[in-house]
Amino acid sequence: MRGEMVVLRPPCESDVEAAYAWDRDPELAAWNGRPPIKISFEAARRDYLARWKDSSVKTFIIEPRTDGDEPIGMATLYDFRNEGCELGIKIGRDDLRGYGHGAEAVELLLSYCFDVMGLKAVRGSTLAHNVRMQRVFEKLGFAESGDGSIISRFDNKRYTELFYERRWDA
Ligand SMILES: CC(C)(COP(=O)(O)OP(=O)(O)OC[C@H]1O[C@@H](n2cnc3c(N)ncnc32)[C@H](O)[C@@H]1OP(=O)(O)O)[C@@H](O)C(=O)NCCC(=O)NCCS
């Protein structure tokens, strides 16, 4: 899938290193409410390759359209049910965030979900202090569908989580 700034493609073996670096990054882990992974590169590699083959989860590598083919992030569609799915996304490097890559990637994923997969809804959630992700949801027509309280596995503190949903006919 090609946008103006990013390309989304399926992951391959050469993406394992980037995926491992992102999953060990404490900042990214905090945004996801879980601890950085501690397992070895080999164990993580096995996990990734198995997950990327699992047809119940769709993983996409985000690459910039212009600056070569270095992966800059990852997006996942999962929990397919009730004609919808859940969306997760990360842009790996802090200095690449805030330039529109995330929003365009979500826009491409929405087209994929609605036009290719025929889904009727895409759901997402984020921590209440994750303003960037909330902006991405809002810009792309997601409606806030509720909130909840969670204990983050990153620091065992309580946070508010906001839930969003984008209907195909919104
Ligand atoms: C959340 C994330 C995917 C968004 O992708 P991105 O490429 O950074 O986002 P975009 O540039 O497309 O859009 C960000 C929006 O937030 C705004 N923004 C950027 N930095 C901001 C900041 N520090 N505070 C508030 N708003 C900010 C931008 O201005 C933009 O809104 P606008 O288009 O109305 O101006 C990315 O920042 C990321 O991976 N963050 C870390 C991991 C994460 O939070 N993942 C989501 C977990 S639910």
The ligand as an SDF file (V2000), in Angstrom:
LIG
                    3D

 48 50  0  0  0  0  0  0  0  0999 V2000
    1.3120    7.8450   17.8850 C   0  0  0  0  0  0  0  0  0  0  0  0
    2.0850    7.7960   16.5630 C   0  0  0  0  0  0  0  0  0  0  0  0
    1.8470    6.4670   15.8520 C   0  0  0  0  0  0  0  0  0  0  0  0
    1.5610    8.9270   15.6630 C   0  0  0  0  0  0  0  0  0  0  0  0
    2.3060    8.9420   14.4690 O   0  0  0  0  0  0  0  0  0  0  0  0
    3.0350   10.3110   14.0340 P   0  0  0  0  0  0  0  0  0  0  0  0
    3.6420   10.1120   12.7140 O   0  0  0  0  0  0  0  0  0  0  0  0
    3.9330   10.7470   15.1440 O   0  0  0  0  0  0  0  0  0  0  0  0
    1.7610   11.2680   13.9940 O   0  0  0  0  0  0  0  0  0  0  0  0
    1.3490   12.3650   12.9210 P   0  0  0  0  0  0  0  0  0  0  0  0
    2.5250   13.2430   12.6430 O   0  0  0  0  0  0  0  0  0  0  0  0
    0.7110   11.6820   11.7670 O   0  0  0  0  0  0  0  0  0  0  0  0
    0.2010   13.1530   13.6900 O   0  0  0  0  0  0  0  0  0  0  0  0
    0.4430   13.5770   14.9990 C   0  0  0  0  0  0  0  0  0  0  0  0
   -0.5120   14.6980   15.3680 C   0  0  0  0  0  0  0  0  0  0  0  0
   -0.2170   15.0520   16.7230 O   0  0  0  0  0  0  0  0  0  0  0  0
    0.3360   16.3530   16.7800 C   0  0  0  0  0  0  0  0  0  0  0  0
    1.4980   16.2810   17.6570 N   0  0  0  0  0  0  0  0  0  0  0  0
    2.7590   15.9320   17.3550 C   0  0  0  0  0  0  0  0  0  0  0  0
    3.5250   15.9750   18.4480 N   0  0  0  0  0  0  0  0  0  0  0  0
    2.7240   16.3440   19.4580 C   0  0  0  0  0  0  0  0  0  0  0  0
    2.9400   16.5440   20.8260 C   0  0  0  0  0  0  0  0  0  0  0  0
    4.1330   16.3600   21.3910 N   0  0  0  0  0  0  0  0  0  0  0  0
    1.8730   16.9110   21.5700 N   0  0  0  0  0  0  0  0  0  0  0  0
    0.6790   17.1010   21.0080 C   0  0  0  0  0  0  0  0  0  0  0  0
    0.4070   16.8990   19.7080 N   0  0  0  0  0  0  0  0  0  0  0  0
    1.4370   16.5300   18.9460 C   0  0  0  0  0  0  0  0  0  0  0  0
    0.7650   16.7000   15.3840 C   0  0  0  0  0  0  0  0  0  0  0  0
    0.7530   18.0960   15.1930 O   0  0  0  0  0  0  0  0  0  0  0  0
   -0.2790   15.9600   14.5690 C   0  0  0  0  0  0  0  0  0  0  0  0
   -1.5380   16.6240   14.5480 O   0  0  0  0  0  0  0  0  0  0  0  0
   -1.9200   17.6870   13.3980 P   0  0  0  0  0  0  0  0  0  0  0  0
   -1.8170   16.9590   12.0930 O   0  0  0  0  0  0  0  0  0  0  0  0
   -3.2810   18.0820   13.7510 O   0  0  0  0  0  0  0  0  0  0  0  0
   -0.9300   18.7880   13.4480 O   0  0  0  0  0  0  0  0  0  0  0  0
    3.6240    8.0070   16.8290 C   0  0  0  0  0  0  0  0  0  0  0  0
    3.8360    9.2810   17.3660 O   0  0  0  0  0  0  0  0  0  0  0  0
    4.2100    6.9420   17.7150 C   0  0  0  0  0  0  0  0  0  0  0  0
    4.5500    5.8840   17.2640 O   0  0  0  0  0  0  0  0  0  0  0  0
    4.3420    7.2430   19.0240 N   0  0  0  0  0  0  0  0  0  0  0  0
    4.9500    6.3190   19.9670 C   0  0  0  0  0  0  0  0  0  0  0  0
    4.1810    4.9940   20.0770 C   0  0  0  0  0  0  0  0  0  0  0  0
    2.7160    5.2030   20.2850 C   0  0  0  0  0  0  0  0  0  0  0  0
    2.2980    6.1160   20.9900 O   0  0  0  0  0  0  0  0  0  0  0  0
    1.9230    4.3360   19.6690 N   0  0  0  0  0  0  0  0  0  0  0  0
    0.4930    4.3450   19.8490 C   0  0  0  0  0  0  0  0  0  0  0  0
    0.1470    3.5730   21.0640 C   0  0  0  0  0  0  0  0  0  0  0  0
   -1.5960    3.5190   21.2890 S   0  0  0  0  0  0  0  0  0  0  0  0
  1  2  1  0
  2  3  1  0
  2  4  1  0
  2 36  1  0
  4  5  1  0
  5  6  1  0
  6  7  2  0
  6  8  1  0
  6  9  1  0
  9 10  1  0
 10 11  2  0
 10 12  1  0
 10 13  1  0
 13 14  1  0
 14 15  1  0
 15 16  1  0
 15 30  1  0
 16 17  1  0
 17 18  1  0
 17 28  1  0
 18 19  1  0
 18 27  1  0
 19 20  2  0
 20 21  1  0
 21 22  1  0
 21 27  2  0
 22 23  1  0
 22 24  2  0
 24 25  1  0
 25 26  2  0
 26 27  1  0
 28 29  1  0
 28 30  1  0
 30 31  1  0
 31 32  1  0
 32 33  2  0
 32 34  1  0
 32 35  1  0
 36 37  1  0
 36 38  1  0
 38 39  2  0
 38 40  1  0
 40 41  1  0
 41 42  1  0
 42 43  1  0
 43 44  2  0
 43 45  1  0
 45 46  1  0
 46 47  1  0
 47 48  1  0
M  END
$$$$
